[in-house]
Amino acid sequence: MKIIARDIPPRAQWTLEQAGIHPLLAQLYAARGVQGTQELDDGLARLIPPGEMLGASAAATLLADAIAANKKLCIVADYDCDGATACAVGIRGLRMLGARYVDYIVPDRVVDGYGLTPPISQRVKDSGADVLITVDNGIASLAGVANARALGLQVLVTDHHLPASIDGQIVLPDADVIVNPNQPGCMFASKSIAGVGVMFYVLLALRAELRQRGVFDRPDAGPPQGRSAPLAGSTAHAMASVGATLVQPKLDTLLPLVALGTVADVVKLDANNRRLVAQGLKRVRAGAMPVGLASLFEASGRSAPVATTFDFGFALGPRINAAGRLSDMTLGIECLLTDDAARAAELAKTLDGINRERREIEGSMREQAFAIAESLFDDEEEPPPAICVFDPDFHEGVVGIVASRIKDKLHRPTFVFAASAAPGKEHELKGSGRSIAGFHLRDALDLVAKRYPGVLLRFGGHAMAAGCTIAEENFDAFEQGLNEVAQEWLDAATLTRRLDTDGPLKAEFRRVELVDVLHKEVWGQGFAPPTFSEELEVVSQRLVGEKHLALKLKHQGQPVDGIWFGHTEPLPARVKLAFRLDADAWNGVRRVRFLVEAAEM
C-alpha cells in the first residue's frame, strides 16, 4: 500500500481562504479541484438548467399531453436504491403535477433479470397503461422497447447508463423519447448524474411545460402522493376533472429521495450532484422528508438531524438495496412512497431484517469467495490481472457486494458469479463485477464480447461496476477473455494499491468542532472524504471485539485515541498511518478520535 498526499494547488487554496473559507476546508476543496466559491454554492439556482439535458423538453411535452388526456402511466424501475428512489420520485412528482393514474412495476432480480424486457413490457400493457416510463434502466433495452412500441405503448426512457453497442456502433432503443445525459449529442455537463437525478430533471422540465400551458393559473388542492391503486379500473386517486388547474408544486420536497439515490448509486459527486445531495441533506436534517426515510433512519440507528452522506451510503441505501437483492424491491419503493407513519415504520423494520439476513449470507459467501480467489495464485505470487469466482451455492443477490470485497482486498477487477435461479435458466450464470481505477469494466466486457462471440449473453454497466450473464459452460472462456484484456490495459502503476490522502493534519485542526464541520459537508465518490496521513507514534495497542485494533497514539506530541476496524495485526512503534477524523464521547466529554484506514510499512 502506497499512501500518497494529494497535490494542493496553492492559488486555489489562497483564493478560497480569501473568500472566507476555513483554512482546512480550503485545503481540502483545493485538493479536490475546486477553484472558486461559485463551485461551493449549493443553491438550487446553481443547478444546471433542465433544458440542457437532451430529451427533457420532449419528455415534458409527452407527459403533459398524457396528463391532459388522462392517460395511464406506468413506471418500470430498477431493483436497486437508485431505481427505487427514482421510482418514488417519479410517482410522487407526477401526482404533484396532476397525473391521475400512475403505477409501477419493478422486475424481479431472479425471475425477470435487469431492465425492460419484452415480458415486462407485456405486463405493462396488460395492466392497462398507455405510457411506459423507465427509470434507471432502458437505454440498452432494445427488444423491450421495441415490444412495448409494437403493443401500442408510448415509451419514455429515462436512464443514466451507457447505451448498447453493436459491432462498435452505439445503438439506441426506438423509444418515443430518451432522456439520458450519456446518449450521443447530449451536452448536459453532469454526465455522472444518477437515475433518480435524471427523473427529477424530467419533472422540472414537465413543471415548466405545465406552467407555460397555464395549468397552474388557479389554486387547487392537488393529488395525493402515495402509490395509486392498480391501473385497470382504478378511481381511488382521481383528481378534479381534466383541465382543472393546480397550485404549482414545490418539487424540492423530492430532494431527500434524490440525495439518497445519488449517494447510494456511488456516482461521481461533481458540482451538480453535490448540490442535489446538499439540498436533500438540508431537508433531512430539518425533518422535511418522507416518513419512510425517517423510519429508515430510526431502524438503522442513525440520527436524521445530523445526517451525513455516510448515512445514505452505508445505512439507508443498503437497507433499500437488500429488498432487491433477497426479496422484492416493492417493499423498498412502498417504504419511500407511503405517507402513513405506522406503515413506514413496519416496512423499515422489515427492510432492516432483510438487510441483516443479507449480511449473514454475504459473510459466509465472502469467506468462500476469498478462498477461491486466493487459490488462483501462490502465496509468493501476485494475483492474476483479473479475478473471476463462481460457486454453485452462491446467492445471485449478493454477488456484487462480494465482488467489491475481493476487489478491495486484492486490488484487481473482480467478477463473482452465481447460478441463475430463474425457471429454465439454470444453465446460466449471473455475474456482478467491480473494478479499480484505470480499468473501465463495461468497456472491457465489450471487448471480451467482440473477441469471444457468444460468450456474453447480456452485459451492461459503468466504468467501476458492471453485470453480465454467461452460460455456465463458458465460465473459463470469460475468465480467459477478461484476464487478457486486463493484462493489456493494466500497468504496474495501476496495479499498485494506493491511497490518496490529504497529508499531515495540523495540530490546530485536531478539534471536535472541526470534526462536526467536516461531517456536515458532502463527500463521496469522486469527492473523497478527508483522509489524513503522517507518521505517528504507537504508544499502546490492544484487540477489542476480537477483530478491531484499539490504539493509543501520539500526534505531533499530543495523545489521541485511534481505532482500526477490521484489523488485527500489531503495528510497529512508529508507523505512517492514513486516518479519518471522528469524535467519541467518554464520561460526557467528546474527544477527537482517529479512524485508521491504512498503514504504510
N, C-alpha and C positions, 0 to 999 in steps of 0.2 A: 504493500500500500504506500503510495506516494501522497503525502499531504502537501498541497500546493496553496500558496497565498495568491488570491486574485490581484490583478493589477488595479490600482485605484487612480483613475485619471485626475491629476491634481487640479486642473482648471475646472472640471465639472464639480469636484468636491468643494472648491472655493466658491464657485457660483451658487451652489446650494446653501452653503453656510451663510453667504452674504444675503441670501433671501430669507434668512431666519430659521433654516432647518437645523435641528440639533446636530452638533458635530458628528456624533456616532451614526445617526441616520444619514447624514450627508455622505459619510464614508461608505456606508452600505449601499445607498442608492447609486452613487457614482460607480462603484464596482460592478453594479448590475446594468450599467449602460444608460442610466438616467442622466440627462444633461441639463434639464431645467425644471422649474417648479410646475410648468404647464403640464408636464407628464405625470405629476403627482396630484393634479386636480381631479378628484373623483366625482365631480358634479355631473348630473345626468345630461346637462347641456353639452358636456365634452364628449359624449358618446358619438361614434361615427354615425352619420345620418342613415336611416333605413334605405333611402333612395340609392345609396351606393352599393347595395347588395343586389346583384343581378337576379332578376325574377321576383323581387319583393313587391314591386308595384303591380306586376301582372298577377301575383298571388292575391294581393289585396283586391284587385278587380274581380277575380274569380270568386273569392269568398264573399265579397259584398253582394255580388249578383246572387250567389247561392242563398245568402241570408234573406235578401229581398224576396226571393222566390220560395222561401220557406222550405228549402231543400234539407235533406237529412245528411249530416256529416258524420264520418267515422274515421277516427284516428287509428293508425296502425303503429304501435310503439315498439321500441326495442326493449329487451328484458334486463337492462342494466339501469343504474341510477340515473344516468343521463337521459335514457329513454323514458324512464318513469317520471322524472321531473318535467321533461319536455311534453309528455302526455298530459300531466296535470296542469301545466301552464297553458297548453292548447285548449283544454276543455274549459278551464276557469276563464281564460281570456275570451274565447269565442262566445261563451254565455254572457260575459260582461258586455260584449259588443253586439248582443241581440240575437245570437243564434238560438233557435228554438230546440232543435234536436241535435245533440252532439253525444256520441257514444265512442267507445274504443274497443279495440281488440289487441291483445298482446300475445305474440306467438309463444308457444311452449318451447323452452330450450331443447328438450329431448325429442319431443314428437314433431315439432314444426321446423326446428332449426332457425337460423338467423334470417331476418329480413322479410320483405314482401314476396312471398312465393305464390304461384298460381292457386294452390288450395286456400291460402289466406285471402286472396282477392275474391275467391268464390264465396268464402264465409262473409266477407263484407257485403257482397251483392245480396246474399241470402238474408242478411239482417235488415234489408230494406233501405240501405244507404244509397244516396245519389252521388256523393263526393267522397273520395278516399284521400286521406291526408297521411302521409308518412312523417314520422318524427324520428330523427337519429338513425334512419335507415332509408333505403330506397334507391340511392344513387347507382348501385350496382345490380338492382333487381330488374334486369331486362325482361325476363319472362313473366315475372309477377305483374309488372306494369302493363305489359302487352296484353296479358289475360284480362286485367281489370278494364282496360280500354275496350277490349272485344266484348266484354259483358255490358258495356254501355255506361261505365262509371267515369266521371271526371276524376282525374288524378293530379294531386298536388304533392310533389316530392319536396320535403324539407330534410336536409341532411348536411353533414359536415365531413363525411368520409371521402376518400378519393374515388373517382369514377372507375368503372371497369375498363380494362384494356384488352383488346383482342388483336393479336398479331402486331403489337406495338402501337396500335391506334386507340385513342380514347373513344369509348362508345357510351353515349348517354341513353337512358331509358326514354321511351316515347310517351312521356307524361305531358299533360296539358301545360303544366308549369313546373319548373325546377328552381328551387332556391337552395343554393349551396355555394359558399364562398370559394370552394375548391373546384368548381366547374370551369371549363375554359371560357375566357372572356370576362370573368368576374373580377372587378378591380377593388373589391372590398378589402381594406388593408389588414383586417384581423383574420388571417387565414386559420388561426387556431381556435376560433370560436367553437364552443360546444354545440351539440344538437339542440339543447334547451335554449341556448342563446339565439340560434337561428329561428326557432319558433317564436321567441319573444320579439325578434325583429319583424317577423311576418305580422304579428299582432300590432306592432307600432305602425307598420305600413297600412294595415287594414283600418286602424282607427283614423289615420289621416285621410284615407279614401272615404270613409263614412262621414267624416267631418265635412269634406268637400261636397258630399251629396246632401248635406243638410240634415242628416239623421239626428244630430244632437241639438237641434234648434229648440226643442221643448223638453222641460224636465219630465222624467218618468222614473218609475221605480227600478226598472232593470230586472234582468232574470236572476235566478239563483245560480250559485257557483258549483254545487255538487255535481256528481255524476247523474246523467239522465237515466230514466227507465229505459228498457230495451227499445231500440229504434222502431221496430214494427208496431204500429198502433199506439205508441206512447202519447199521452196527453198531459202527464203529470207536471211537466215543466213548461207547458205552453205559456208564452207571454202574451202581451196585448196583440191586437190584430196587426197583420203585416202592414208596414208603413208607419207604425207608431214611432215616435221619437223617444230618445233616451237621454239621461244625464251622461255627459261624456265621462267614461270611467277613467280612473287613475290606475294605469297598468303597472305603476311602480309597486303595487301591492303584491305583484308576482315575483319581485326580485329576490326574496329569500329562497324561492324554489330555483330560480336561475342561478343563484350563487352556489347552492348545494350541488346541482348537477354539473356546474362548471368545474368546481374543485374535485368532485368525486371522479370525473372523467379524466383527470390528470392531463388536461390540455395546457399548453403553454400560457402562462399568465402574462400576456402582453398588456399594454396600457389599457386597451379597451376591455379586456377580460377582467383586469384588476378593478376597473370602475364598476363593472357589473357585480363583482364579488363584494367590493367595499360597500356598495349601496345595499346589497342584500344583508350583509352583516350588521349594518347600522339599524336596519329594521328589526332584525332578530334580537339584537341587544336591547331594543326599546320595547320588545314584546309584541311587535306588529308582524305576526306571521301566522300561517295556518295552524290550526290546533294540532294537526298531525305532526308538524315539525316540533312544536312544543312538547308533545308526548314522546317523540323520539329522543329529545334532549333528556327528558326525565328517565326514560327507560335505559339510556346509556350512561346515566350518572354524570352527565355534563351540565354546566350552568349556562343557560341562554344569555343572561345579562353580561357575561364576559366571554361570549362565543368567539372562537377563532377559526381560521381555515383548517387547523388541525382537527377540530370537532367535526367539520364537514367531511374531511378526507378519511378520518380514522375512527369515527364513532357513528355518525348518522349514515354516511354513504355505505359502509359495509352492511348495516342492518337492512337498508333498502336492497342492496345487491344480493343479499342472502336469499331473499324471496325468489329472485330469478334463477339463482344457482341450484337451490334444493327444492323449491316448492312452486309457487305460482306468483308471478310479478303483479298480478291483480291485487294481491294483499298490499304490496308497496304503493301502488297507484291509489288504491282506495284510502290508504292512510293519509296520503297527500291531498286527497280530494274532499274528504269528509269535513263538515263543519260542526259535527257533533262531538263534543269533548269526550264523552264516555266511550263512544265508538272508536275515536282516535286512540285513546289510552289502551283499549283492548287490542287494537291492531298493532300498536307499537310494542306491546308486551309479546304478542305472537311473533313479530319480526325479531325481537330480541332473542326469543327462544330458538328460532330458526338459525340465527347467527351463532348461537352457542353450539348448536349441532354442526354448523359449518366448520367452526374452529376445531371440533373434535375430529371430524373427517379429514380436515386439512392436516392436522397434526400427524395422524397415522400415515397418510399419503406422503407427507413431506419426508418422513424418515425413510420410507421405502424408496421414494424417488431419489433422495440423496445417495442411497446405497447403490442404486442402478447407475446413476450418473458417475459416481466415483469409481465404479467398476470399469468404466470406459478407458481409464488410464492408470498407470502405475504411480505409486507414491512419489517417485523421483521425477516423474514426467509432468509436463504441462498438460492441462485439459485440451481436448480437441478444439478446433476453431468454433464449432457449434455443438450444442448438446441436444440430443433427441431422446426422450424417455417414454416408454409405454409399458403398462402392465394391465392385464385383463381386469383386475379388481379396482382400478382407478375409477373415481366418480367424475363424470364429464363436467359437472357443475363447478368443480374446484380446480381444474387443470390450470387455469390462468394464474391463480394465486400461487400454486406450487411452482409453476414455471418462473414466476417472479422471484421466489425464494432461491431457487437454484441459480438463476441469473445473478442475484446479489452475492451469493456465496462464491461462485466460480468465475464471475465476470466474463460470461460467454453468452451469445444469443442462444436462447433455450426454447425448445418446444416440448410440451408434455401432452401426451395423447391418452385418450380413454376410449373404450369401445362404445359405440353408439347404442343407446337403449331404445331407440325408436323402432317400432314394429317394422320388420322387413329390412332394416338397415344394420343388422347385427354384424355384417361383414365390414362395415365402415368404421374408421377411427376419426374422432373429432379432436383436433389439436388446438391448443392455445399457446401463443409464443410471446416472449418478452425479449427486448433487445438492449444492447448497450449503446452508448453514444458513438456515432460514426458508422452504424450499421442499420440501414433503412430496411426494416423487416418486410414490409409489404412489397417493396421493390425486389428484395431478394426472392420472395415467393414467386413473383412474376418471372424472374429469370429461371428459377427452377422449373416452372411450368413450361417455359419455352424449350429448355434443354431436355426435359423428361416429359414429353407429351403423354397425357392421360393419367399421370401420377396424381396430380392435384385435381380433385373433383370440383372443389369450390375453395375460394380463398378471398380474403379482404383484410383491410385494417389500415394501420398508420405506420409511422417510422418506428415507434417504440413498442407497439403491440399489434398483433395480428392473429387471425384464426384461419384454420383450413380444415378440409375434410379429405381423407385419402382412404383407399381400400387397404385393409389390414395387410394384404399380400405385398403392398407397395411401400411398407414402412422402411425397409432397408434402402430402397431406391431414393425415397425422400431424404433419409438421413445422409446418404451419399451426396445427393444434389445440394443440400443446404450446406454441408461441410465444404464442398467445392467452392461455392460462392463465398462463404466466409473466409476460406483460405486466400482467395483472390482479393477480397475487399479489405480485410483487416490487417493492419501492420502492427509492429511491436509496440508503437506508442499507444495505439487504440486498445491493444490487449493488456496494457499495463493498468492495473487498478489505480485510480487516483481520486482524491477527494479535494475539490476546490473549497477553500476556506477564506475567511476574512482576515487572516493573520492574527497577530497578538491583540489581546484585549487590554486596553489601558486600564490601570487600576482604578482610575477615577470613574470608569463606566461600570464597575462591578457593584451596582446598586439595585436594590429591589424595585425602585420606581422605574428604572430603565428597563428592567425585565418586563414590567407591565406595559411600558410603551412599545416595546418590540412585539409583544404578543398581540397587540391591537392592530398591527399592520397586516397587510395582505401579502402572504408569502405562499409559494407553491412551485409547481413545475415551471422551469424557465425563469423563476424569480425566487431563488432558493432562500430558505430560512437562514438567518445569520448563524454561521458556524465559525468559531474562532480556533486558532491553533498556536501553540507555543510549547516550549519545554517547561515542564513542571516537576516539582519535587513530590515524590510519593512518600508521605510520612507513615501511613499505615494503610492496610487493605484487608478486607475480610469478605467472605461469601455470605450473602443473605438470600434466603429462599432457595438455596442450593444452585441458583443459576444466574445470580447477579453479583457484581463486584462493587462493594461499597468502599469508597476511598476517602482518606484524609489527605488533602493536597496543600501545597504552598504555592500561591500565585503571586509572583513578584514580592515574595517575602511575607505575604499575609495568608493566614489559614482559610481554607474554603473546603466545604464538603463536595464530594462528587460521587456519581454512580454510573456504572456501565451496565446497562440492562442486557441480559443475554450473553454475558461474557464471564468466563470463569478462570481463565489463565492469569497467573500473577504478573504484575508489572515490575520492571526494574525501578531502582530508587530514583532515577531521573529519566524522563521519557517525554518525547514530543507527542502531545495529545491534541486531537480535534474535539471540540466540545461546544454544546449549545448552552445558553443561559436559561436557568429556571429558578423558581423560588419555592421553598417549602416552609412549613411552619413548625416550630418547636416551642412548647410552653407558651403559645400565643404570640410568638415573635416570628416574623417572616425573615428568612435569610436566603441569600443567593446560593444556588447550588449549580454545579457543572454537570451537565448530562454528556457523558463521553460518547463520542461516535466512532472514533478510530484511534489507533496508535501507530506511529512510525518507529519501527525497531530494526 
